[in-house]
Amino acid sequence: MTSGDDARAAPPPLAALLRGIDLLCAAGAVVAAVSAALLALILITEVIATSFLGWSQPWAVEYAIYLQCFVLFCGAGWTLRQGGHIRVGILLQALGPGAARLLDLLGTTFALGILGFATWALWQQLLRTVEFGSTSYYPMGTPLWIPQALLTLGVTLLLLAFFARLLRLLVGLRPDLGAGYGGGAE
């Protein structure tokens, strides 16, 4: 099932909301992919510069750390929709479709609570960072709101992806594009 299948199976406003969240999560995945490519380029450059030229780039460690966070969090919402997050699949397969769907609903609701708190806390931290004008302690002195903004947006996208998952579960749509457990519309 693709995101377009939601459009045929869900009421138009819900289908538009789900499509919008899927598009935002896909954009986050693009940020994660670009971050992964930049991270690889930085690390390769650092290894070559250190090994063959005997000098290190003072910014490499700082930006490698930021890029790792972007890779991890910006693509997490898209990964959830693809069915790529770790879950106890053997348990879901051992249960009947109704019990597996109920367990999925409970797990998704729990994740929404945790992510809701994390998202709220990250937005508060980002606003404080902007207010205080905090910069990194590394030599580049990067304004910390920049990496914090991407991290916060990545976690916000994951929250939205779990919200879309909950909506899909509630209306009987397939919650992800992975193998699944047989619950929801196929």
Solvent accessible surface area in square Angstrom, and as a share of the most:
residue,aa,sasa,rsa
1,M,52,0.23
2,T,84,0.49
3,S,29,0.19
4,G,32,0.31
5,D,29,0.15
6,D,1,0.01
7,A,40,0.31
8,R,186,0.68
9,A,59,0.46
10,A,10,0.08
11,P,79,0.49
12,P,108,0.68
13,P,104,0.65
14,L,28,0.14
15,A,2,0.01
16,A,52,0.40
17,L,81,0.40
18,L,0,0.00
19,R,93,0.34
20,G,31,0.30
21,I,7,0.04
22,D,20,0.10
23,L,122,0.61
24,L,94,0.47
25,C,2,0.01
26,A,39,0.30
27,A,53,0.41
28,G,4,0.04
29,A,21,0.16
30,V,93,0.54
31,V,54,0.31
32,A,10,0.08
33,A,63,0.49
34,V,83,0.47
35,S,5,0.03
36,A,43,0.33
37,A,65,0.50
38,L,82,0.41
39,L,25,0.12
40,A,48,0.37
41,L,109,0.54
42,I,19,0.10
43,L,81,0.40
44,I,103,0.52
45,T,54,0.31
46,E,32,0.14
47,V,92,0.53
48,I,88,0.45
49,A,3,0.03
50,T,70,0.41
51,S,74,0.47
52,F,160,0.67
53,L,111,0.55
54,G,66,0.63
55,W,131,0.46
56,S,66,0.43
57,Q,13,0.06
58,P,82,0.52
59,W,78,0.27
60,A,2,0.02
61,V,89,0.51
62,E,0,0.00
63,Y,61,0.23
64,A,10,0.08
65,I,75,0.38
66,Y,30,0.11
67,L,17,0.09
68,Q,99,0.44
69,C,45,0.27
70,F,17,0.07
71,V,54,0.31
72,L,118,0.58
73,F,63,0.26
74,C,4,0.03
75,G,8,0.07
76,A,11,0.08
77,G,1,0.01
78,W,107,0.37
79,T,44,0.26
80,L,8,0.04
81,R,16,0.06
82,Q,61,0.27
83,G,24,0.23
84,G,50,0.48
85,H,59,0.26
86,I,178,0.90
87,R,87,0.32
88,V,95,0.55
89,G,28,0.27
90,I,141,0.72
91,L,80,0.40
92,L,18,0.09
93,Q,134,0.60
94,A,86,0.67
95,L,64,0.32
96,G,38,0.37
97,P,85,0.54
98,G,55,0.53
99,A,49,0.38
100,A,0,0.00
101,R,69,0.25
102,L,103,0.51
103,L,66,0.33
104,D,15,0.08
105,L,27,0.13
106,L,108,0.54
107,G,39,0.37
108,T,3,0.01
109,T,74,0.43
110,F,146,0.61
111,A,22,0.17
112,L,29,0.14
113,G,49,0.47
114,I,100,0.51
115,L,22,0.11
116,G,28,0.27
117,F,140,0.58
118,A,34,0.26
119,T,11,0.06
120,W,149,0.52
121,A,34,0.27
122,L,43,0.22
123,W,85,0.30
124,Q,61,0.27
125,Q,72,0.32
126,L,14,0.07
127,L,104,0.52
128,R,110,0.40
129,T,4,0.03
130,V,83,0.47
131,E,130,0.58
132,F,146,0.61
133,G,53,0.51
134,S,41,0.27
135,T,77,0.45
136,S,13,0.08
137,Y,192,0.73
138,Y,54,0.20
139,P,103,0.65
140,M,93,0.41
141,G,29,0.27
142,T,11,0.07
143,P,54,0.34
144,L,44,0.22
145,W,121,0.42
146,I,78,0.40
147,P,11,0.07
148,Q,38,0.17
149,A,20,0.16
150,L,54,0.27
151,L,38,0.19
152,T,1,0.01
153,L,83,0.41
154,G,0,0.00
155,V,8,0.05
156,T,27,0.16
157,L,24,0.12
158,L,20,0.10
159,L,38,0.19
160,L,53,0.27
161,A,7,0.05
162,F,29,0.12
163,F,80,0.33
164,A,1,0.01
165,R,8,0.03
166,L,28,0.14
167,L,32,0.16
168,R,2,0.01
169,L,2,0.01
170,L,102,0.51
171,V,76,0.44
172,G,26,0.25
173,L,4,0.02
174,R,35,0.13
175,P,7,0.05
176,D,3,0.01
177,L,55,0.27
178,G,19,0.18
179,A,103,0.80
180,G,37,0.35
181,Y,29,0.11
182,G,47,0.45
183,G,7,0.07
184,G,31,0.30
185,A,41,0.31
186,E,137,0.61
